[in-house]
Every structure is written in C-alpha cells, then in structure tokens.
Amino acid sequence: QVQLVESGGGLVQPGGSLRLSCAASGIMLRMYVMAWYRQAPGKQRELVAGISDDGITTTYPDSVKGRFTISRDNARNTVYLQMNSLKPEDTAVYYCKTVTPRMAYWGQGTQVTVSS
C-alpha cells in the first residue's frame, strides 16, 4: 500500500521559515517526479514546486520562486519543501504528490499558517 505522509507544518510569523517533509512507503520515490501543492480555504489546489526523479530539474510558480526550495533524498524516500520569507498568503494545507504510470498518489496534507 502506497502512503505519502507530510509533516513539518505549523504556525509561523511572517518572514519566518518552515521545512516540510513528505515520507513515502510502498513506493520507490526515486523513480518518479514529485511535487508539492497547496490549497487555501475557498481556493483551488495549486502547484508550488516540482522536482524531477533525479533531483536535477525543479520548477516553481512566480508566487514562491526564490522563497521555496524543493529537494529530495531518494535514499530516505523523502521529499522536502524549504519555505523561507513566508507571507500570510502562503497559509494553506500543503500536500505532496507523485504520479506513477498506474495512478497519482497524494498525502493527507499538513497545515501551514503564517500569522503574527
């Protein structure tokens, strides 16, 4: 059974940092592209970072470029999202996702709240 488990969310002040983790079981993440998405209340889920299977290529939307960094440790079967200079508009539930030839898998999400 494939499971993706996010952790590391919490409450942080504007300008602060958080590091999210996505640990996988039942699947070898090194074979697949990984991504982080977020969904704020009343808004659609949006992509915030993607990384190739070999970790060489990354992609970010303009809203987080220069502030967020996605990375992966294939030996630990884990993907990370380092978030710096956080803003109130970054408040959302953050999800990791992978897509295999068979289907897409999502984690359960971790809440990030940016507030003073």
C-alpha positions as CSV (number, residue, x, y, z in Angstrom):
1,Q,0.0,0.0,0.0
2,V,1.4,3.4,-1.1
3,Q,1.4,6.1,1.6
4,L,2.8,9.7,1.4
5,V,2.9,11.3,4.8
6,E,3.6,15.0,5.2
7,S,5.0,16.7,8.3
8,G,6.5,19.9,9.4
9,G,3.6,22.3,9.2
10,G,2.6,24.7,11.9
11,L,2.2,28.3,12.8
12,V,4.9,30.8,11.9
13,Q,5.2,34.5,11.8
14,P,5.5,36.5,8.6
15,G,9.1,36.3,7.4
16,G,9.7,33.0,9.1
17,S,10.7,29.6,7.7
18,L,9.4,26.1,7.8
19,R,10.6,22.8,6.3
20,L,8.0,20.3,5.2
21,S,8.8,16.7,4.7
22,C,7.0,14.0,2.7
23,A,7.9,10.5,3.6
24,A,6.9,7.6,1.3
25,S,6.2,4.0,1.9
26,G,5.2,1.3,-0.5
27,I,6.7,3.1,-3.4
28,M,10.3,4.0,-4.5
29,L,10.1,7.7,-4.9
30,R,13.4,7.8,-6.9
31,M,11.5,6.5,-9.9
32,Y,9.1,9.4,-10.1
33,V,8.6,13.1,-10.4
34,M,7.4,14.6,-7.1
35,A,5.5,17.8,-6.4
36,W,4.1,19.9,-3.6
37,Y,0.7,21.6,-3.9
38,R,-1.2,23.8,-1.6
39,Q,-4.9,24.6,-1.1
40,A,-6.1,27.7,0.8
41,P,-9.7,27.9,2.0
42,G,-12.1,28.7,-0.8
43,K,-9.3,28.4,-3.4
44,Q,-8.3,25.7,-5.9
45,R,-5.3,23.5,-5.2
46,E,-2.2,24.9,-6.8
47,L,1.3,23.6,-7.6
48,V,4.0,25.2,-5.6
49,A,7.1,23.1,-6.5
50,G,8.1,20.1,-8.7
51,I,11.2,18.1,-8.9
52,S,12.4,15.5,-11.4
53,D,13.2,11.9,-10.4
54,D,16.9,12.6,-10.4
55,G,16.5,15.8,-8.5
56,I,18.2,17.9,-11.2
57,T,15.3,19.8,-12.5
58,T,12.9,21.9,-10.4
59,T,10.0,24.2,-11.1
60,Y,8.2,26.9,-9.2
61,P,5.4,29.3,-9.9
62,D,6.3,33.0,-9.6
63,S,4.5,33.3,-6.4
64,V,7.1,31.2,-4.5
65,K,10.1,31.4,-6.7
66,G,13.2,32.5,-4.7
67,R,11.5,31.7,-1.4
68,F,10.7,28.0,-1.7
69,T,13.1,25.1,-2.5
70,I,12.1,21.6,-3.2
71,S,14.6,18.8,-2.7
72,R,14.7,15.0,-2.4
73,D,16.6,12.4,-0.6
74,N,16.0,9.2,-2.6
75,A,17.9,7.1,-0.1
76,R,15.5,8.2,2.6
77,N,12.5,8.0,0.2
78,T,11.6,11.6,1.3
79,V,10.9,14.9,-0.4
80,Y,11.3,18.2,1.3
81,L,10.0,21.8,0.8
82,Q,12.0,24.5,2.4
83,M,9.9,27.6,2.8
84,N,11.6,30.9,3.6
85,S,10.3,34.5,3.9
86,L,6.8,33.2,4.5
87,K,3.9,35.5,3.9
88,P,0.3,35.4,5.2
89,E,-0.9,34.4,1.7
90,D,1.2,31.2,2.0
91,T,-1.3,30.0,4.5
92,A,-2.8,26.7,3.2
93,V,-2.8,23.0,3.6
94,Y,0.3,21.6,1.8
95,Y,0.2,18.3,0.0
96,C,2.8,16.2,-1.7
97,K,2.0,14.2,-4.8
98,T,3.6,11.7,-7.1
99,V,2.3,10.3,-10.3
100,T,3.1,6.7,-11.4
101,P,2.1,5.1,-14.7
102,R,-0.8,3.5,-12.7
103,M,-2.2,6.4,-10.7
104,A,-1.5,9.5,-8.8
105,Y,-0.9,9.5,-5.0
106,W,-1.5,12.3,-2.6
107,G,-0.6,12.7,1.0
108,Q,-3.1,13.8,3.7
109,G,-1.7,17.3,3.9
110,T,-0.1,19.4,6.6
111,Q,-1.4,22.8,7.7
112,V,0.8,25.9,7.3
113,T,-0.4,29.1,8.9
114,V,1.5,32.3,8.6
115,S,0.3,34.9,11.0
116,S,1.5,37.4,13.6
